[in-house]
Amino acid sequence: MPKVEAISFLNRDGLRLYGTLHTPGEPNRTLPAVILLSPGVKMRVGPGRLYVPLTELLTSLGYTVLRFDFFGLGDSEGDLSEVMLADVYNHIEVGRYVEDTLCAIEWLATTHGFKRFMLGGLCGGAVTAVLAAQRDSRVESLLSLGMNVTLSSNAVTPAKYLTRAELDSRRQKYFRRLLEPKSWWRFLTFQSEYGVIWRSMLRMFVRDKPAAQQPVSEEQRGNANPLFPPAYLAFLARGGRALLVFAEKDRLYSEYEEKFVAFYREQLEPYQLQIRQHIIPYANHVLTFHEWQREMLEHCRAWLQLPEIRHGSPA
């Protein structure tokens, strides 16, 4: 039976961070230790306790797992000073919790002797993992659920930054609501997102060029996170491996494809064998339904059992 214990350690500002350490019945220190990073402002169990079945899978395969709360969240000490939630997310996306993650790595290395690490998480936890991996070469692999490659503070101007896929999805919703009186009421009383409606309708008359033919510009990339590409590419360049799981109905998938892959396809080409990607059909951001979670766990299981993940063979 896995051993479950409450733990705590200090971050570099002297704040005490609290977490849960899951150790398999027969610990294997040659495997990488896994640290699951909190998404957004959620606690260490994840939305809908998503990290619980993921932890159970990991320990069943022999991995030791640490889940902990970042400062200012859950049980950990500290406060968040932001008024707007979008600003909290934005600070996470540019590395607010990287130092806490590095302290967790050091705590596991010092107290339990681990030399290899895997970082995982959903959304904000996924991008924190990438930024932390850039700073610590002991991180060999990333288990990403819904990688976020944009900055949230620009959410106040949605018409400017929605991807093509998001605009097409919005247009379909608008057509479905044409017979709803309350939708017309919102439109006629100036409560609708007119910029989004206009751009989504224009999409009916625009034929997309292949991504490779589209010029790279700051306007096109919009609110893309400038810290993500160099961190991710540096991780891959040193032989790091990544599993990227996306939900089909999550905007993060189209943003990853249109605001990162489309502009870095050439740089990514040498690392294709190091990256596994899977899209869960019809799923939403937090994988609400059990069938979506089961599909995620099945793909995680297959990836976690690869020899290069378990033993760290060179890329």
VENTA-V520277 format. One record per backbone hydrogen bond with DSSP energy under -0.5 kcal/mol. CO is the residue of the C=O (numbers start at 1). NH is the residue of the N-H. E is the energy in kcal/mol with one decimal. If there is no record, write none. Layout:
co=CO nh=NH e=E
co=CO nh=NH e=E
//
This chain:
co=3 nh=23 e=-3.1
co=5 nh=21 e=-2.9
co=7 nh=19 e=-2.5
co=9 nh=17 e=-3.4
co=11 nh=14 e=-1.9
co=15 nh=11 e=-2.6
co=15 nh=17 e=-0.5
co=16 nh=77 e=-2.5
co=17 nh=9 e=-1.9
co=18 nh=69 e=-2.6
co=19 nh=7 e=-2.3
co=20 nh=22 e=-0.5
co=20 nh=67 e=-2.5
co=21 nh=5 e=-2.1
co=21 nh=23 e=-0.6
co=22 nh=65 e=-2.5
co=23 nh=3 e=-3.5
co=24 nh=27 e=-0.5
co=27 nh=29 e=-0.5
co=28 nh=31 e=-1.3
co=33 nh=118 e=-2.8
co=34 nh=36 e=-0.5
co=34 nh=66 e=-2.8
co=35 nh=37 e=-0.6
co=35 nh=120 e=-2.4
co=36 nh=68 e=-0.8
co=37 nh=122 e=-0.6
co=39 nh=42 e=-2.5
co=43 nh=46 e=-1.8
co=45 nh=51 e=-2.3
co=45 nh=52 e=-0.6
co=46 nh=49 e=-1.8
co=47 nh=50 e=-1.2
co=49 nh=52 e=-1.5
co=49 nh=53 e=-0.7
co=50 nh=54 e=-1.0
co=51 nh=55 e=-2.4
co=52 nh=56 e=-2.2
co=53 nh=57 e=-2.1
co=54 nh=58 e=-2.3
co=55 nh=59 e=-2.6
co=56 nh=60 e=-1.8
co=57 nh=61 e=-1.1
co=58 nh=61 e=-0.7
co=58 nh=63 e=-2.4
co=59 nh=62 e=-1.5
co=62 nh=28 e=-0.7
co=64 nh=34 e=-3.0
co=65 nh=22 e=-3.4
co=66 nh=36 e=-2.2
co=67 nh=20 e=-3.3
co=68 nh=38 e=-0.5
co=70 nh=73 e=-1.9
co=73 nh=76 e=-1.7
co=77 nh=72 e=-1.7
co=84 nh=87 e=-0.6
co=84 nh=88 e=-1.3
co=85 nh=89 e=-2.4
co=86 nh=90 e=-2.3
co=87 nh=91 e=-2.2
co=88 nh=92 e=-1.8
co=89 nh=93 e=-2.4
co=90 nh=94 e=-1.1
co=91 nh=96 e=-2.4
co=92 nh=95 e=-1.6
co=95 nh=98 e=-1.6
co=97 nh=101 e=-1.8
co=98 nh=102 e=-2.5
co=99 nh=103 e=-2.1
co=100 nh=104 e=-1.9
co=101 nh=105 e=-2.1
co=102 nh=106 e=-2.3
co=103 nh=107 e=-2.4
co=104 nh=108 e=-2.2
co=105 nh=109 e=-2.3
co=106 nh=110 e=-2.6
co=107 nh=111 e=-2.8
co=108 nh=112 e=-1.7
co=108 nh=114 e=-1.2
co=109 nh=113 e=-0.8
co=116 nh=33 e=-2.5
co=117 nh=140 e=-2.6
co=117 nh=141 e=-1.1
co=118 nh=35 e=-2.6
co=119 nh=143 e=-2.4
co=120 nh=37 e=-3.2
co=121 nh=145 e=-2.6
co=122 nh=125 e=-2.5
co=123 nh=127 e=-2.0
co=123 nh=148 e=-0.6
co=124 nh=128 e=-2.0
co=125 nh=129 e=-1.7
co=126 nh=130 e=-1.7
co=127 nh=131 e=-2.2
co=128 nh=132 e=-2.3
co=129 nh=133 e=-2.5
co=130 nh=134 e=-1.6
co=131 nh=135 e=-0.6
co=132 nh=135 e=-0.9
co=132 nh=136 e=-1.3
co=136 nh=139 e=-1.7
co=138 nh=117 e=-2.1
co=138 nh=140 e=-0.8
co=140 nh=241 e=-2.1
co=141 nh=119 e=-2.1
co=142 nh=144 e=-0.7
co=142 nh=243 e=-2.7
co=143 nh=121 e=-1.9
co=144 nh=146 e=-0.6
co=144 nh=245 e=-2.8
co=145 nh=123 e=-2.2
co=146 nh=123 e=-0.5
co=147 nh=149 e=-0.6
co=149 nh=225 e=-3.1
co=151 nh=154 e=-0.8
co=152 nh=155 e=-2.4
co=153 nh=156 e=-0.8
co=154 nh=157 e=-1.9
co=155 nh=158 e=-0.6
co=157 nh=160 e=-1.1
co=157 nh=161 e=-1.0
co=158 nh=162 e=-1.5
co=163 nh=167 e=-2.4
co=164 nh=168 e=-2.3
co=165 nh=169 e=-2.0
co=166 nh=170 e=-2.5
co=167 nh=171 e=-2.4
co=168 nh=172 e=-1.8
co=169 nh=173 e=-1.7
co=170 nh=174 e=-2.5
co=171 nh=175 e=-2.2
co=172 nh=176 e=-1.8
co=173 nh=177 e=-1.3
co=175 nh=178 e=-1.2
co=177 nh=180 e=-1.9
co=179 nh=181 e=-0.7
co=180 nh=183 e=-0.9
co=180 nh=184 e=-1.5
co=181 nh=185 e=-2.4
co=182 nh=186 e=-2.1
co=183 nh=187 e=-2.0
co=184 nh=188 e=-2.7
co=185 nh=189 e=-1.5
co=186 nh=191 e=-2.8
co=186 nh=192 e=-0.7
co=187 nh=190 e=-0.9
co=192 nh=194 e=-1.4
co=193 nh=197 e=-2.4
co=194 nh=198 e=-2.7
co=195 nh=199 e=-2.2
co=196 nh=200 e=-2.5
co=197 nh=201 e=-2.1
co=198 nh=202 e=-2.0
co=199 nh=203 e=-1.0
co=201 nh=204 e=-1.7
co=202 nh=205 e=-2.0
co=203 nh=206 e=-0.9
co=206 nh=208 e=-0.6
co=210 nh=213 e=-2.0
co=210 nh=214 e=-0.6
co=211 nh=214 e=-1.2
co=217 nh=221 e=-2.1
co=218 nh=222 e=-1.7
co=221 nh=224 e=-1.3
co=223 nh=151 e=-2.3
co=224 nh=226 e=-0.6
co=225 nh=228 e=-0.9
co=225 nh=229 e=-0.7
co=226 nh=230 e=-0.6
co=227 nh=231 e=-1.4
co=228 nh=232 e=-2.8
co=229 nh=233 e=-2.6
co=230 nh=234 e=-1.9
co=231 nh=235 e=-1.9
co=232 nh=236 e=-2.2
co=233 nh=237 e=-2.3
co=234 nh=238 e=-1.2
co=235 nh=240 e=-2.1
co=236 nh=239 e=-1.9
co=241 nh=142 e=-2.1
co=242 nh=244 e=-0.5
co=242 nh=276 e=-2.7
co=243 nh=144 e=-2.9
co=243 nh=245 e=-0.6
co=244 nh=246 e=-0.5
co=244 nh=278 e=-2.6
co=245 nh=146 e=-3.2
co=246 nh=280 e=-3.0
co=247 nh=250 e=-1.7
co=250 nh=253 e=-1.5
co=250 nh=254 e=-0.8
co=251 nh=255 e=-2.3
co=252 nh=256 e=-2.2
co=253 nh=257 e=-2.1
co=254 nh=258 e=-2.8
co=255 nh=259 e=-2.7
co=256 nh=260 e=-0.9
co=256 nh=261 e=-2.5
co=257 nh=262 e=-2.0
co=260 nh=263 e=-1.1
co=260 nh=264 e=-1.1
co=261 nh=264 e=-0.8
co=261 nh=265 e=-0.6
co=264 nh=268 e=-2.2
co=265 nh=269 e=-1.3
co=268 nh=271 e=-2.0
co=269 nh=272 e=-1.4
co=271 nh=274 e=-1.7
co=271 nh=275 e=-0.5
co=272 nh=275 e=-1.1
co=274 nh=242 e=-2.4
co=276 nh=244 e=-3.2
co=278 nh=246 e=-2.8
co=279 nh=281 e=-0.7
co=280 nh=248 e=-2.4
co=280 nh=283 e=-1.4
co=283 nh=249 e=-2.2
co=284 nh=287 e=-1.5
co=289 nh=292 e=-0.5
co=289 nh=293 e=-2.0
co=290 nh=294 e=-2.8
co=291 nh=295 e=-1.8
co=292 nh=296 e=-2.1
co=293 nh=297 e=-2.6
co=294 nh=298 e=-2.4
co=295 nh=299 e=-1.9
co=296 nh=300 e=-2.2
co=297 nh=301 e=-2.7
co=298 nh=302 e=-2.0
co=299 nh=303 e=-1.9
co=300 nh=304 e=-3.0
co=301 nh=305 e=-1.3
co=303 nh=306 e=-1.5
co=306 nh=309 e=-1.0
co=306 nh=310 e=-2.3
co=307 nh=311 e=-3.1
co=308 nh=312 e=-0.5
//
